[in-house]
């Protein structure tokens, strides 16, 4: 009987990795631009701070829809085509946001933007994971932080320094996406996955969702991602309102430090990426989660404006390795067979945590008696929860290692 032909793809062209980096810079840029732009969008749409929860939720719903069906999409569409379509959706959404005066059209455009970002995110992570070593994956996530660093700076420069409308900044971001789309179009045929992940012709048997959800580390992993992304979004998204409106900080200075928050995430991923192979991930992440609590306390206690800003920077630096390192730990914690399901659940938790919790905190800031002052203690509480969930996850890891030693 003739063996089935396997589609084995040779090593990708070097240019593809650089295009992947540029695409991640672009999605980081557009995502973090909202951190500063929202302060000015509120006036344009006649909304309060709490309305940002609607925008974040719309983007999350769009992103989760694409993430959930990403495996099926990539079964009939190449990585290049998925990225090209996703980028076209992003361009459409960004242009719509830049011209519409209607709030609900803005919400729909935000949903489309979430779909586009998720399409790029899933496709690039899948492609890089298949063809490149772990270090390149760390670089990919670090480069996302570089784009996230530039976003707030761009909007601050455009709106505050140049005194131009925030909408023009979104047109500029859309033009960058046009460049990315052109690069995907020119290299379309090169973005392909092999038909098999392993060097065997036997298909991989995947466990059911139910069996994966029966594992305790899966739930703890989801909880960690809920806390982590909620913490990152609260610190990055709500800090501008806290500093400018709540504490009277100069908008330029606040915008600079919010950019530095994302910049420290980039630096932290590069720095801890070098350490994580030399030390146990659990130990590195323990100190990082504790460092995040310390940074949140500095913002809350606010001993001085400088120390409060340093707390924000410390949070960015210590949050940096948690997302990529936790994804990397997943196969060892739940087994390779359960890993795809578990990572999918983690991405779902990350999306929900990043949309619902910041939206709830913003709602409380608008409707509670303490106002914006509720943001720092909320951030601190989430940071403590992140630390505790990580310790529970590490305890599960130690129990598994002990059980394996006893079996041997």
GIBEL-V646209 format. One record per residue. PHI is phi in degrees with one decimal (none if undefined). Layout:
phi=PHI
phi=PHI
//
This chain:
phi=none
phi=-74.1
phi=-72.1
phi=-67.7
phi=-74.8
phi=-106.2
phi=-83.2
phi=-99.8
phi=-93.8
phi=-69.3
phi=-56.3
phi=-62.6
phi=-65.0
phi=-55.9
phi=-62.4
phi=-63.8
phi=-64.8
phi=-67.6
phi=-66.6
phi=-59.9
phi=-60.5
phi=-62.8
phi=-64.6
phi=-76.1
phi=-59.8
phi=-65.1
phi=-73.2
phi=-68.1
phi=-61.4
phi=-70.5
phi=-67.9
phi=-80.6
phi=-58.0
phi=-64.5
phi=-54.8
phi=-99.3
phi=-62.9
phi=-59.3
phi=-57.6
phi=-94.2
phi=-64.8
phi=-53.1
phi=-67.7
phi=-62.7
phi=-104.0
phi=65.5
phi=-118.6
phi=-102.6
phi=-56.8
phi=-61.7
phi=-67.2
phi=-64.1
phi=-60.8
phi=-65.7
phi=-65.5
phi=-64.6
phi=-66.7
phi=-60.5
phi=-62.9
phi=-67.6
phi=-59.4
phi=-61.6
phi=-66.8
phi=-66.3
phi=-60.9
phi=-72.4
phi=-60.6
phi=-62.2
phi=-100.5
phi=-62.0
phi=-61.4
phi=-67.5
phi=-62.0
phi=-73.6
phi=-78.6
phi=-124.7
phi=-136.3
phi=-70.2
phi=-58.0
phi=-62.1
phi=-68.0
phi=-62.0
phi=-67.0
phi=-64.0
phi=-64.6
phi=-62.4
phi=-67.1
phi=-61.8
phi=-64.7
phi=-60.9
phi=-60.5
phi=-58.8
phi=-66.2
phi=-64.7
phi=-64.8
phi=-61.0
phi=-60.4
phi=-73.3
phi=-119.3
phi=-80.3
phi=-94.5
phi=-92.4
phi=-61.1
phi=-72.4
phi=-67.6
phi=-61.1
phi=-63.5
phi=-63.4
phi=-62.9
phi=-65.8
phi=-62.8
phi=-63.8
phi=-63.7
phi=-63.6
phi=-63.4
phi=-63.9
phi=-60.9
phi=-65.3
phi=-60.0
phi=-63.7
phi=-59.9
phi=-65.5
phi=-63.8
phi=-68.2
phi=-62.4
phi=-64.3
phi=-65.9
phi=-67.1
phi=-63.6
phi=-78.8
phi=-111.2
phi=-124.4
phi=-70.5
phi=-59.1
phi=-58.9
phi=-68.1
phi=-65.6
phi=-62.4
phi=-62.6
phi=-60.6
phi=-72.0
phi=-66.6
phi=-67.9
phi=-60.2
phi=-63.2
phi=-63.5
phi=-63.7
phi=-66.7
phi=-70.1
phi=-73.7
phi=-53.1
phi=-61.9
phi=-62.7
phi=-61.6
phi=-66.0
phi=-61.1
phi=-62.8
phi=-67.6
phi=-86.5
phi=-86.1
phi=-74.8
phi=-85.3
phi=56.6
phi=-106.8
phi=-63.4
phi=-62.7
phi=-62.8
phi=-65.6
phi=-63.1
phi=-71.5
phi=-64.6
phi=-62.3
phi=-63.6
phi=-63.0
phi=-64.6
phi=-64.5
phi=-66.3
phi=-61.9
phi=-60.2
phi=-61.0
phi=-61.0
phi=-62.3
phi=-66.0
phi=-64.4
phi=-64.5
phi=-70.5
phi=-113.5
phi=-53.2
phi=-72.3
phi=-87.9
phi=-91.0
phi=-133.2
phi=-99.0
phi=-74.6
phi=-74.8
phi=-131.7
phi=-82.5
phi=-103.9
phi=-85.7
phi=-141.4
phi=-88.7
phi=-75.3
phi=-67.8
phi=-82.6
phi=-87.3
phi=-101.0
phi=-70.4
phi=-74.7
phi=-58.2
phi=-62.0
phi=-67.5
phi=-67.0
phi=-71.1
phi=-79.3
phi=-89.1
phi=-60.9
phi=-59.4
phi=-64.5
phi=-66.1
phi=-65.6
phi=-63.2
phi=-62.4
phi=-61.1
phi=-63.9
phi=-70.3
phi=-59.7
phi=-64.5
phi=-62.9
phi=-71.6
phi=-60.6
phi=-64.9
phi=-62.9
phi=-72.4
phi=-62.1
phi=-67.5
phi=-79.2
phi=-93.1
phi=-96.3
phi=-65.4
phi=-62.3
phi=-64.1
phi=-61.2
phi=-71.2
phi=-77.5
phi=-85.4
phi=-84.7
phi=-120.2
phi=69.7
phi=-77.1
phi=-58.6
phi=-56.8
phi=-64.3
phi=-66.9
phi=-63.4
phi=-61.3
phi=-62.4
phi=-71.7
phi=-67.3
phi=-64.4
phi=-66.3
phi=-56.2
phi=-70.3
phi=-64.3
phi=-66.4
phi=-63.1
phi=-62.5
phi=-62.2
phi=-62.8
phi=-68.2
phi=-69.3
phi=-67.4
phi=-71.1
phi=-61.5
phi=-78.4
phi=-83.9
phi=-62.4
phi=-81.3
phi=-95.1
phi=-124.0
phi=-65.2
phi=-58.6
phi=-61.4
phi=-69.8
phi=-60.1
phi=-71.7
phi=-62.4
phi=-67.2
phi=-68.6
phi=-66.5
phi=-68.2
phi=-62.7
phi=-65.5
phi=-62.3
phi=-61.6
phi=-63.1
phi=-64.5
phi=-64.8
phi=-62.0
phi=-66.1
phi=-69.1
phi=-69.4
phi=49.7
phi=-61.1
phi=-160.2
phi=-61.0
phi=-64.2
phi=-67.1
phi=-64.2
phi=-64.4
phi=-64.2
phi=-62.5
phi=-63.9
phi=-64.5
phi=-62.9
phi=-61.0
phi=-59.9
phi=-64.7
phi=-84.7
phi=-73.7
phi=-48.9
phi=-85.2
phi=-66.6
phi=-64.3
phi=-65.2
phi=-69.1
phi=-68.9
phi=-62.7
phi=-65.5
phi=-77.4
phi=-57.5
phi=-57.8
phi=-71.0
phi=-81.4
phi=-116.7
phi=93.4
phi=-63.6
phi=-65.3
phi=-85.2
phi=-57.0
phi=-58.7
phi=-62.8
phi=-63.2
phi=-65.6
phi=-61.3
phi=-65.3
phi=-63.6
phi=-64.7
phi=-65.0
phi=-61.3
phi=-61.6
phi=-65.2
phi=-67.6
phi=-63.0
phi=-72.8
phi=-101.5
phi=-74.1
phi=-69.7
phi=-60.1
phi=-63.1
phi=-66.9
phi=-61.9
phi=-63.9
phi=-61.5
phi=-65.2
phi=-64.8
phi=-82.0
phi=-118.5
phi=-89.8
phi=-69.4
phi=-86.3
phi=66.2
phi=-64.7
phi=-66.0
phi=-76.9
phi=-62.7
phi=-60.4
phi=-64.5
phi=-64.5
phi=-60.8
phi=-64.1
phi=-62.4
phi=-65.0
phi=-63.2
phi=-65.1
phi=-63.3
phi=-60.2
phi=-60.8
phi=-64.9
phi=-63.7
phi=-62.9
phi=-65.4
phi=-64.7
phi=-65.9
phi=-65.0
phi=-63.8
phi=-61.6
phi=-63.6
phi=-64.7
phi=-62.8
phi=-64.6
phi=-64.7
phi=-64.9
phi=-63.5
phi=-65.7
phi=-64.7
phi=-66.4
phi=-67.4
phi=-70.5
//
